[in-house]
Amino acid sequence: MNHFWAMVLFAALVSVALASLGRRSIRARLRYGLWTLAVFLIVAIGVAWLMYPLSR
């Protein structure tokens, strides 16, 4: 497993946990879980992109 898939797995697990703890209805849980997953991935890829020049 490379870093990208580890990040996706972590983001998915945390999104499921946050959605199940934070919302009441199934529809709201699904919507919130997908939203948090997308935000996690966008932020992580953005931070990685900003840190890329430091790795050289």
C-alpha positions as CSV (number, residue, x, y, z in Angstrom):
1,M,0.0,0.0,0.0
2,N,1.4,3.4,-1.0
3,H,0.9,6.7,0.7
4,F,-2.0,7.7,-1.4
5,W,-4.1,4.7,-0.7
6,A,-3.2,4.9,3.0
7,M,-4.5,8.5,3.0
8,V,-7.7,7.5,1.2
9,L,-8.3,4.6,3.7
10,F,-7.7,6.9,6.7
11,A,-9.9,9.6,5.3
12,A,-12.7,7.1,4.6
13,L,-12.5,5.6,8.1
14,V,-12.5,9.0,9.8
15,S,-15.4,10.2,7.5
16,V,-17.5,7.1,8.4
17,A,-16.8,7.7,12.1
18,L,-17.7,11.4,12.0
19,A,-20.8,10.8,9.9
20,S,-22.1,8.0,12.2
21,L,-21.5,10.1,15.4
22,G,-22.7,13.4,14.1
23,R,-25.9,12.9,12.2
24,R,-29.2,11.2,12.9
25,S,-30.7,10.1,9.5
26,I,-29.1,7.7,7.1
27,R,-29.3,10.3,4.2
28,A,-27.7,13.0,6.4
29,R,-25.0,10.5,7.4
30,L,-24.2,9.6,3.8
31,R,-24.1,13.1,2.6
32,Y,-21.9,14.3,5.5
33,G,-19.6,11.3,5.1
34,L,-19.1,11.9,1.4
35,W,-18.6,15.6,2.1
36,T,-16.0,15.0,4.8
37,L,-14.2,12.5,2.6
38,A,-14.0,14.9,-0.2
39,V,-12.7,17.7,2.0
40,F,-10.1,15.4,3.6
41,L,-8.8,14.3,0.2
42,I,-8.8,17.9,-1.3
43,V,-6.9,19.3,1.7
44,A,-4.4,16.4,1.9
45,I,-3.6,16.7,-1.8
46,G,-3.4,20.5,-1.5
47,V,-0.9,20.2,1.4
48,A,1.1,17.6,-0.5
49,W,1.2,19.8,-3.5
50,L,2.5,22.7,-1.4
51,M,5.1,20.6,0.3
52,Y,6.4,19.0,-2.9
53,P,9.1,21.7,-3.6
54,L,10.5,21.1,-0.1
55,S,11.2,17.4,-0.9
56,R,13.8,18.3,-3.6
